[in-house]
Amino acid sequence: MLAEEFFSSVCGPPLSSNTAIAKDVGIYAHSLWPTFAAKSTFRKSATAPNCLAVNETHVFAAQHEKGYVHVYSRLRGNQEAFVAFPERIRCLALAGSVLIVGTVEGRIMLWETCTGRLVSLPARHVQAVSCIASTPHHVLTGSDDSNIQVWSLAQLMEFDTNEELEPIVSFSNHRGAITALAASAGDNAETSICVSASKDKTCVIWNYRTGAVLRTLLFPASPLALALDPCQKGVYVATEDASIFSIEFFGPKPLLGPDSEEASTVVQLKSPFCAVPAESGPASCLGLTYDGTVLLSGHPKGQIHAWSMTDRQSISGAKVLTNLNAAVTNIAMIPPLSAGISATKALTIVKPSEVQRAYNFTAQFEADLKSETSFQAMVKTPGFSPEILESAISAFLQPADEGASEELTQRQIDEQWEIINSQRLPKTIL
């Protein structure tokens, strides 16, 4: 079993006088597998929902109703920087080394943490940006004005652009404030799925590359949090009435695909996957393990529950992993396997600045810059390397030249006759 970790954050005063938990701890790092344990803590942070982001080296936490972001170093285990922004922050998300910040004024700001470059856009939302979802190539922003906008990350980070930046897709199918967003990270335009939740008691499944609505889901109460299946086969939704729903996209009655009903058909959901205990309160955040077998939920009474997707008996009683003695606002899962090997690692961040005189990239190289020679590759490879085997096989598969083959055969016959003639014994005269 692969070791898996997750981060959680709290906001608000302690719920009880529990001396076992430090009062000023705001962010926790947990080990989920193979055994659950608290690995480390970060102090002096009050993180609101949708305001926690974690990468390989740092933890970014926007402070509740403030324009500050606390940056913690995962390698050193302490607070590295205190970053101030010109407006109060409502949400944030990471897209690689770029931190996207949504403000209460409806603006988004992009901070390139390795260079300190800060890109500020004019307000494109009428009200506050309530949640952000990011993919390797796109940024999705949801707002209290019920609209969702899709941006190209490459266009947002362009240099010396004189054109006014516009979203590539504007989605306005909701009638209430957007509470959560989840998007798939695929490069295929046909499978670029987004699930958006709103206070109008609906979740909409749609294509964020085209803006096409694929399915609308209606719930008994307003959805608060989403967790998309790692394989994009379904979604988990937590609602205000302390229920958690499990929606399959390709089940017996598929919501998506050629066998599904028309996209205009609204699906009304009544039976939840599980009911949260009353003493915990409705789930404010969700997290799903890398294999999709365990669902984590954070609650305003401090509990973090673990729901097994394989053991149906656990639905009647969730396992309480821990109690943080404060309202749990965020759960950030850390994938055990990285998507690719990065050539650099940012051990320190560069504070943002709109007036940047020089563009300097600050990072540490993870590998030797000198390219590997063919001899070094042969020494490190057990047996014959794949390149040598492929070259040998291709040599056998190449058709021979008939003319050259006949000329070579005749020369070999002539050489053999010369050898035979030289070995003949001289004739004896009687």
C-alpha positions in Angstrom: 0.0 0.0 0.0 1.3 3.4 -0.9 1.8 6.0 1.8 -0.7 8.8 1.5 -0.9 12.1 3.3 -3.5 15.0 3.6 -3.6 18.4 5.1 -6.5 19.9 7.1 -7.2 23.4 8.3 -9.4 24.9 11.0 -11.0 28.3 11.6 -12.6 29.8 14.6 -12.1 29.5 18.4 -11.6 26.1 20.2 -14.8 24.3 20.8 -13.8 22.9 24.2 -11.0 23.3 26.7 -9.0 20.3 25.4 -5.5 20.8 26.6 -4.2 18.0 24.4 -4.5 20.2 21.3 -2.6 23.4 21.1 -4.8 26.5 20.8 -2.9 28.3 18.1 -2.5 25.4 15.6 -4.4 26.1 12.4 -3.1 23.6 9.9 -2.4 19.9 10.4 -0.4 17.4 8.2 -1.7 13.8 8.6 -0.5 10.5 7.4 -3.5 8.4 6.2 -1.8 5.2 5.1 -0.4 2.8 6.2 -1.5 4.0 9.7 -3.2 7.3 10.6 -1.1 9.8 12.5 -0.5 13.5 12.9 2.9 14.3 11.3 3.3 18.0 11.9 1.4 21.2 12.6 1.6 24.8 11.5 0.6 27.6 13.9 -1.1 31.0 13.7 -3.5 30.4 10.9 -7.3 30.8 10.5 -8.2 29.4 7.1 -11.6 29.8 5.6 -13.2 27.3 3.2 -11.5 27.1 -0.2 -8.5 29.0 1.1 -5.9 26.2 1.5 -3.5 25.0 -1.2 -0.5 22.6 -0.9 2.3 21.7 -3.3 5.4 19.6 -2.9 7.4 22.2 -0.9 4.9 24.8 0.6 1.5 25.3 2.2 -0.5 28.4 1.2 -3.2 29.6 3.6 -5.3 32.7 3.1 -6.5 34.2 6.3 -10.2 34.5 7.2 -11.6 37.9 6.0 -8.1 39.4 5.5 -5.8 40.1 2.6 -3.0 38.0 3.9 -1.5 34.6 2.8 0.6 32.7 5.2 3.2 30.6 3.4 4.7 27.6 5.3 7.7 25.5 4.3 6.9 21.8 4.3 10.7 21.0 4.3 11.6 23.2 7.3 8.2 22.9 9.1 7.8 26.6 9.9 6.3 29.8 8.5 8.4 31.1 5.7 6.6 34.3 4.6 3.7 36.6 5.3 2.3 37.9 2.0 0.0 40.8 1.8 -2.5 41.5 -1.1 -4.3 44.7 -1.9 -7.8 43.2 -1.3 -9.4 40.7 1.0 -9.0 37.1 -0.2 -12.0 34.9 -0.5 -10.4 31.8 -2.1 -7.2 30.5 -3.7 -5.9 27.5 -5.7 -2.6 26.3 -7.2 -1.8 25.7 -10.8 1.8 24.4 -10.8 3.9 27.1 -9.4 1.2 29.8 -9.9 -1.0 30.7 -7.0 -4.4 32.0 -8.1 -6.2 34.3 -5.6 -9.9 35.3 -5.7 -10.9 38.5 -3.9 -14.1 39.8 -2.4 -14.1 42.5 -5.1 -14.5 39.9 -7.9 -10.9 40.0 -9.1 -8.4 37.3 -9.6 -4.7 37.7 -9.1 -2.0 35.2 -10.2 1.3 35.0 -8.3 4.2 33.1 -9.9 5.8 31.9 -6.7 9.3 31.1 -8.3 9.7 34.6 -9.7 7.5 37.0 -7.7 5.6 38.1 -10.8 2.1 39.2 -10.0 -0.7 39.5 -12.6 -3.8 41.3 -11.5 -7.0 41.3 -13.6 -9.8 43.8 -13.5 -13.0 42.6 -11.7 -14.8 40.2 -14.0 -17.3 39.1 -11.4 -20.0 41.4 -10.0 -19.6 39.9 -6.5 -16.9 38.0 -4.6 -15.0 35.1 -6.2 -16.1 32.2 -4.0 -14.1 29.2 -5.3 -11.4 28.4 -7.8 -10.6 25.2 -9.7 -7.5 24.8 -11.7 -6.1 22.3 -14.3 -2.7 22.3 -16.0 -4.1 24.6 -18.8 -7.2 26.3 -17.4 -8.5 28.3 -14.4 -12.2 28.2 -13.4 -13.6 30.9 -11.1 -17.0 30.7 -9.4 -18.6 33.7 -7.8 -21.4 34.7 -5.5 -23.0 36.3 -8.6 -23.9 32.7 -9.7 -21.5 32.9 -12.8 -18.5 30.8 -13.6 -15.7 31.9 -15.9 -13.1 29.7 -17.6 -9.7 31.2 -18.4 -6.7 30.0 -20.3 -3.7 29.9 -17.9 -1.2 30.5 -20.8 -3.0 33.7 -21.9 -3.2 35.0 -18.3 0.6 34.6 -17.9 1.6 36.1 -21.2 4.2 38.9 -21.3 3.6 42.3 -22.9 0.0 41.6 -23.9 -1.8 44.8 -25.0 -5.2 43.1 -25.5 -7.8 43.0 -22.7 -8.0 39.5 -21.4 -11.4 37.8 -21.6 -12.6 34.4 -20.4 -12.8 31.7 -23.0 -16.1 30.4 -21.6 -18.7 32.1 -19.4 -21.2 29.8 -17.7 -24.4 31.2 -16.3 -26.8 28.3 -15.7 -27.0 28.6 -11.9 -29.4 30.9 -10.1 -27.5 31.1 -6.8 -24.0 31.7 -5.4 -21.4 29.1 -6.5 -20.2 27.1 -3.4 -17.8 24.6 -5.0 -16.1 23.6 -8.2 -14.3 20.5 -9.4 -12.7 20.0 -12.8 -11.0 17.1 -14.6 -7.4 17.6 -15.7 -7.6 15.9 -19.1 -6.3 17.4 -22.3 -9.2 16.0 -24.4 -11.8 18.7 -25.1 -14.6 16.1 -25.2 -13.8 14.8 -21.7 -13.1 18.2 -20.0 -15.7 17.8 -17.3 -16.6 20.3 -14.6 -19.0 19.9 -11.7 -20.3 23.1 -10.1 -22.4 23.4 -7.0 -24.7 26.3 -6.1 -27.0 27.5 -3.4 -29.9 27.0 -5.8 -29.7 23.3 -4.6 -28.3 22.1 -7.9 -25.1 20.7 -9.3 -24.4 21.0 -13.0 -22.1 18.7 -14.9 -20.8 20.5 -18.0 -17.9 20.7 -20.4 -15.7 23.7 -19.4 -14.1 23.8 -22.9 -17.3 24.3 -24.7 -19.8 25.4 -22.0 -22.2 22.6 -22.9 -24.5 21.4 -20.1 -24.3 17.6 -19.8 -26.6 17.0 -16.8 -28.3 19.0 -14.0 -28.7 17.4 -10.5 -31.3 18.7 -8.0 -30.7 18.1 -4.3 -33.0 18.4 -1.2 -30.6 21.0 0.3 -27.9 23.3 -1.0 -24.6 21.5 -1.8 -21.5 22.7 0.2 -18.6 20.7 -1.0 -17.5 18.4 -3.9 -15.0 15.6 -4.5 -14.5 14.3 -8.0 -13.6 10.7 -8.5 -9.9 10.3 -9.6 -11.1 8.5 -12.8 -13.9 11.0 -13.4 -16.5 8.2 -13.0 -18.6 10.1 -10.4 -18.7 12.8 -7.8 -19.5 13.0 -4.1 -21.6 16.0 -2.8 -22.0 17.2 0.7 -25.2 19.1 1.4 -26.5 21.5 4.2 -28.9 18.8 5.6 -25.8 16.7 6.8 -26.1 14.3 3.9 -23.4 13.0 1.5 -24.5 11.9 -2.0 -22.6 9.5 -4.4 -23.4 10.2 -8.0 -22.2 7.8 -10.7 -21.8 9.1 -14.2 -21.8 5.7 -15.9 -24.0 3.6 -13.6 -27.1 1.5 -14.5 -28.8 4.7 -15.5 -25.9 6.7 -16.9 -25.9 10.4 -16.6 -23.3 10.9 -19.4 -22.4 9.1 -22.6 -24.4 7.8 -25.6 -26.8 5.7 -23.4 -27.8 8.6 -21.2 -31.0 10.7 -21.4 -31.1 14.2 -22.9 -29.0 16.8 -21.2 -32.1 18.9 -20.5 -33.5 16.2 -18.2 -33.0 17.2 -14.5 -32.1 14.3 -12.2 -33.6 14.7 -8.7 -31.7 13.0 -6.0 -33.4 11.8 -2.8 -31.4 9.0 -1.3 -28.0 10.0 0.1 -25.0 7.8 0.2 -24.7 8.3 3.9 -26.0 10.6 6.7 -23.5 12.5 8.9 -24.0 12.1 12.7 -25.9 15.0 14.2 -23.1 15.8 16.6 -20.7 16.5 13.7 -22.8 18.8 11.6 -22.9 19.0 7.8 -19.6 18.4 6.0 -17.9 21.6 5.0 -15.1 19.9 2.9 -14.4 16.6 1.2 -11.3 14.7 0.1 -10.9 11.5 -1.8 -7.9 9.1 -1.7 -5.9 8.5 -4.9 -7.6 5.2 -5.6 -11.1 6.5 -4.8 -11.8 3.9 -2.0 -11.9 6.2 1.0 -13.8 9.5 1.3 -12.8 12.0 4.0 -15.1 14.7 5.3 -14.4 17.7 7.6 -17.1 19.0 9.9 -17.8 22.2 11.9 -17.6 20.3 15.2 -14.0 19.4 14.6 -14.3 15.8 13.4 -12.7 14.3 10.3 -14.7 11.2 9.2 -13.5 8.5 6.9 -16.1 6.7 4.7 -15.1 3.5 3.0 -16.4 3.1 -0.6 -15.8 -0.7 -0.6 -17.2 -1.7 2.7 -21.0 -0.9 2.6 -21.3 -1.6 6.3 -19.3 1.5 7.2 -22.1 3.7 5.8 -24.2 3.3 8.9 -21.2 4.5 11.1 -18.3 6.5 9.8 -14.9 6.1 11.3 -13.7 9.2 13.2 -10.1 9.8 12.3 -9.5 12.7 14.6 -11.1 15.7 16.4 -9.3 19.0 15.9 -11.4 20.9 18.4 -12.3 23.6 15.9 -14.3 23.9 12.7 -12.6 22.0 9.9 -12.7 24.1 6.8 -10.4 22.4 4.2 -9.0 19.0 3.4 -6.2 18.8 0.8 -5.1 15.4 -0.4 -1.5 14.8 -1.3 -1.1 12.3 -4.2 1.4 9.5 -3.4 2.7 9.5 -7.0 3.7 12.6 -8.9 2.3 13.1 -12.4 5.9 13.7 -13.8 9.4 14.3 -12.8 10.1 18.0 -12.4 13.5 19.3 -13.3 13.4 22.0 -10.6 12.1 22.4 -7.1 11.3 25.8 -5.4 12.7 25.6 -1.9 11.9 29.2 -1.2 9.2 31.5 -2.6 9.7 35.0 -4.0 7.2 37.5 -2.7 4.9 39.1 -5.3 5.4 42.5 -6.7 3.5 44.3 -9.5 6.5 46.5 -10.2 9.0 43.9 -11.3 12.2 45.3 -12.8 13.8 41.9 -13.6 12.4 38.5 -14.2 14.5 36.1 -12.1 13.6 32.4 -11.7 14.6 31.0 -8.3 14.6 27.2 -7.9 16.9 24.3 -7.3 17.7 21.8 -10.0 16.7 18.2 -9.2 19.1 16.5 -11.6 22.4 16.9 -13.3 22.2 19.4 -16.2 24.8 17.5 -18.2 23.1 15.1 -20.6 23.9 11.4 -20.1 26.2 9.8 -22.6 25.4 6.6 -24.5 28.2 4.8 -22.6 26.8 5.8 -19.2 23.4 4.6 -20.3 24.8 1.2 -21.3 26.7 0.8 -18.0 23.6 1.5 -16.0 21.4 -0.8 -18.0 21.3 -4.4 -16.9 22.0 -6.6 -20.0 21.4 -5.1 -23.4 19.7 -1.7 -23.5 16.4 -1.4 -25.4 18.0 0.9 -28.0 20.6 -1.8 -28.9 18.0 -4.5 -29.1 15.8 -2.4 -31.3 18.8 -1.6 -33.6 19.7 -5.3 -33.9 16.1 -6.4 -34.6 15.7 -3.7 -37.2 18.9 -4.9 -38.9 17.5 -8.4 -39.3 14.2 -7.1 -40.6 15.7 -4.9 -43.3 15.4 -6.6 -46.8 18.8 -7.5 -48.3 20.1 -6.1 -51.7 19.9 -9.0 -54.2 22.7 -7.7 -56.5 25.1 -7.2 -53.6 24.2 -10.6 -52.2 25.1 -12.4 -55.5 28.4 -10.4 -55.8 29.4 -11.4 -52.3 28.6 -15.1 -52.9 30.7 -15.3 -56.1 33.7 -13.6 -54.3 33.4 -16.2 -51.5 33.4 -19.1 -54.0 36.5 -17.7 -55.8 38.3 -17.4 -52.5 37.4 -21.0 -51.5 38.8 -22.3 -54.9 42.0 -20.4 -54.3 42.4 -22.1 -51.0 41.7 -25.6 -52.5 44.2 -25.1 -55.4 46.9 -24.0 -53.0 46.5 -27.2 -50.9 46.7 -29.6 -53.9 49.8 -32.0 -53.9 52.2 -31.7 -56.9 52.0 -34.5 -59.5 54.6 -37.4 -59.2 56.5 -38.4 -62.4 56.8 -42.1 -62.7 
